[in-house]
Amino acid sequence: MRCVYVNGEYVPAGEATLPALDAGVLFGRGVFETFRARQGSVYRLDEHLRRLRAGAETLSIAPPAALAELPAIVRELARRCELDDARVRLTLTAGAEGGAPSLLIQAKPATDYPPPMYERGASAVVASVRRNETSPLARTKTLNFMDNVLAREAARSAGADEAILLNGRGLVADGSAFNVFVVRDGHVRTPMVEDGALPGVTRGAVLELASEAGIAVEETTVTPSDLGGAEEAFLTNAIAGVMPLVSVDGAKLGDGRPGPLTRRLRELYERDATD
Amino acid sequence: MRCVYVNGEYVPAGEATLPALDAGVLFGRGVFETFRARQGSVYRLDEHLRRLRAGAETLSIAPPAALAELPAIVRELARRCELDDARVRLTLTAGAEGGAPSLLIQAKPATDYPPPMYERGASAVVASVRRNETSPLARTKTLNFMDNVLAREAARSAGADEAILLNGRGLVADGSAFNVFVVRDGHVRTPMVEDGALPGVTRGAVLELASEAGIAVEETTVTPSDLGGAEEAFLTNAIAGVMPLVSVDGAKLGDGRPGPLTRRLRELYERDATD
């Protein structure tokens, strides 16, 4: 099936190619977005596009005109590949010297996070690698992603679902593939972008929805002891939405089960995202 | 001219392609080496290969059998492209899921560092981004290279030749494309790998050659004031060899001209490298 779009063509995954001398390959000069398309439609696609364009600017990549047709391309991929619920990844590379940027879009079934995982909740370990909050790449979803991938692989080897990265000053920054939220004294807190959190689209949605629902929520400094002593905690990304986090480094958070504020925010998010 | 080798074929630069879904593209799961081939022959090629293999292991990439033929491939590229003095870049990517790694080798004229630059010496600025010495990628030459590229571009915009990166603890770690050496009280010092220095092949050669020549040399902690107060300083990489560094952030080092120990080490290096 032709489930990959590359520079205007729909091709089978195995046939999609890029120029080998693309700066995206040689130096990581490229950005990406991952989002979920339900019935061909993407929640807050404009915000994914805004972040993509900001990242492209950081890396001096001229965004291609085809981005304007992104909703139609995503619908077409979902149709061709018969995906009611798709995990879509968009990758924009700088191109070879003197050449044009490349736009690559892949669609797969969104099966990464099965329903029972929301009931039991996810486990995490704190990674040995730090998030480098002094780098503009910390605020940008770029192809320089191996620190996250290696941290996640190490977490999986240790039997956990996710890795949590501290920043250079020892504060909680982010997950490898998720943003992190903690609840203390009934207040919801998430690390600031300045502390190394990727400005996640789902993170932004949860901040908004919580605030609208009258739940106290704050982007702030989060220390490892704020995390370890949390009543409840959760992770967010565009594929999973709101995922309960129930243990860190083998120690339970709260009673070790998804908490009530987490459940409420997950409901609010799912309602909004599938509206 | 067919100056690019990709997975067993010699092709023109514009025709070299890689699978778009290569993990080297999508996540930066790949390593590279850059070296100089004079008359088709590479100084300390075995050490470049050793570092490449160590990096491949860090990223769980199985090194392809073709690496054993690297000397012949480099000679063939130099012959085909009529390059007496070539800048060669080897890139090894992890490949697409279920696919094989890709080996890409490019050759160009080694014209980056013209002779007058060694006479006047290079200038550097200290970058705002830090080198993340907590990451295994700091010790590995990977495709996650944009922090270095952006730091160097910012240095060039500021009128300097190179960017110097401090680590998370504020110690001198490395240049963006060079290792850094300083001379104080007649002693030659270079930052430790533990402090975020890439273990450069030319760095290793200079450490050896200096030691053999009875010059006091040490891998150690280097502070910004060690750098600012240096009698002389120099940069090393496999293309430039030993490049004098004569100013940092607009302030002269020593008398602002290439120093005697730098000149001596450059001679020792050039003699050894062109033997």
Interface residues (C-beta under 8 A of the other chain):
Chain A: V4 V6 A13 G14 A16 T17 L18 P19 A20 L21 D22 G24 V25 L26 F27 G28 R29 G30 F32 T58 L59 S60 R89 T91 T93 A96 S102 L104 Q106 S128 V129 R130 N132 T134 S135 P136 L137 T142 L143 N144 F145 M146 D147 V149 L150 E153 G168
Chain B: V4 V6 A13 G14 A16 T17 L18 P19 A20 L21 D22 G24 V25 L26 F27 G28 R29 G30 F32 T58 L59 S60 R89 T91 T93 A96 S102 L104 Q106 S128 V129 R130 N132 T134 S135 P136 L137 T142 L143 N144 F145 M146 D147 V149 L150 E153 G168
